[in-house]
Amino acid sequence: MYEGSLTPGAHRPKPLTKKQLRELQARLEWASERIEEIRQAEELHKEVIEKPKWI
């Protein structure tokens, strides 16, 4: 590649702004909380399947 190439990967990406970093951090926190909720729901579902109340 030469210096004037416009193909992807020829130049480094622009650094994120502080606002973009904050938004990314907020989405990461939301995703982490959501993953934890899903894990808890899966554990509860697994317990219900293994030990049904009607038995």
Stockholm file with secondary structure:
# STOCKHOLM 1.0

chainA/1-55         MYEGSLTPGAHRPKPLTKKQLRELQARLEWASERIEEIRQAEELHKEVIEKPKWI
#=GR chainA/1-55 SS CCTTCCSTTSSCCCCCCHHHHHHHHHHHHHHHHHHHHHHHHHHHHHHHHHSCTTC
#=GC SS_cons        CCTTCCSTTSSCCCCCCHHHHHHHHHHHHHHHHHHHHHHHHHHHHHHHHHSCTTC
//
